Amino acid sequence: MHTLAKPAGLPVFPPHADPDGDCVLARWLADCPEAAAVPWPDGFAGGIAHRLDVGTSGALAVAGDVAELEALRRAFSEKRLVKTYRFLTRRQVSWASGGCDRAIAHDRRRKRRMVVQRGPNTPHRGRWLPAETRFRRVGVVEHGTVWEATMRSGVMHQIRVHAAFVGLVLAGDPVYGGGEPVPGGAPFALHHVGFEGAGFATTEVPSPSWA
């Protein structure tokens, strides 16, 4: 397994509006053209085993062959991988560690927004997806406070919506009310440190300036 360092603002796969646009996959195949010849399953071109939001930076795992990719996919689906992230928030809370285990679903009106289940009648679209995120304060920096988030599940926007729910909305997050963008041009401050478990572990990648 290889670990790539994904910059914030760069999509993992080509944008729909620009199939030849810059992305992690294009850069990876330029460095490792032999990966293009492997018969990867649909949605896993180049052996890229998972995705990160365009605005998220950090470690991205790439399988060495189809068998390793399938093993990684099983580990993800069976929640055997512990994924660690760091994020920056401008908000303050009275606690230093905690978590959120509320289920998550798609917002009824906004396609790219998720909602947390506040009660049995919370408006949503589709089914509720179980999710749990643990939070730990790491330290104070110039532009806010850095927190660590760990999880085994992987629901869309999980850290962003859980963090906002507990009062720690990510700095700059335009969807969940994070205010002004963070320094460095990223739309919001979220970095995937990496994951480990089931015999797999990503290697360290550079952290953003705010972390």
C-alpha positions, 0 to 999 in steps of 0.5 A, a space after each residue: 500500500 502507498 500513501 499519497 499526500 493530498 493537498 486541500 482544494 485538489 479533487 481525488 478524481 477528475 471533476 465531472 465538468 472537466 474530465 481532463 482536469 487536475 486531480 490526485 489520480 492524474 498526478 499519481 498516474 503520471 508518477 506511476 503509469 503502470 497503475 493505469 494498466 491494472 483492471 481496477 474496479 469501477 470507482 477505484 481507478 489507479 488503486 485509490 482506495 478511498 476518497 477525501 473531500 476536495 477541501 480536505 488535505 492529508 493521507 490518501 491510501 493507494 493499493 498495490 494490486 486488486 487483492 490489496 484493494 479488496 482487503 482495504 475495502 473490506 476493512 473500511 466496510 467492516 469498520 476495522 480501520 481507525 481514521 484520525 483527522 485534525 481540524 481547526 475551529 474558532 469556537 470555544 467549548 468548556 470540555 477537552 474531550 468528548 464525542 458524538 454518536 448521533 446518526 447522520 442523513 442527507 438534508 431534506 432541501 440542500 443536496 450537499 448538506 448533511 444533518 444530525 438526528 436531533 430527535 425522532 422527527 428531525 427532517 431529513 432525506 433517505 435513511 439515517 446512517 449510524 456514525 460515531 466521532 471522538 474529539 480531543 483538544 490538541 492545542 491553541 494556535 494563532 487562528 483558533 484551536 486544533 482538535 483531533 477527531 477519530 472514527 471508524 465509520 465514514 459517513 459523508 461530512 461526518 466530522 464536519 457535521 458532528 463537530 458543528 453539532 457539538 459546537 466546534 464547527 470547522 473554521 471556514 466551513 461554508 456549509 455548516 457556518 464556519 465563517 471566513 476561510 482559513 489561511 492558505 486558501 483551503 475552504 475549511 480546515 480539515 486534515 486526514 492524518 491517516 488510518 491504521 488497523 486490520 494490518 494496514 497503516 498509512 505513512 505520515 504526510 505533511 500537515 497544513 500550516 494551521 495544524 
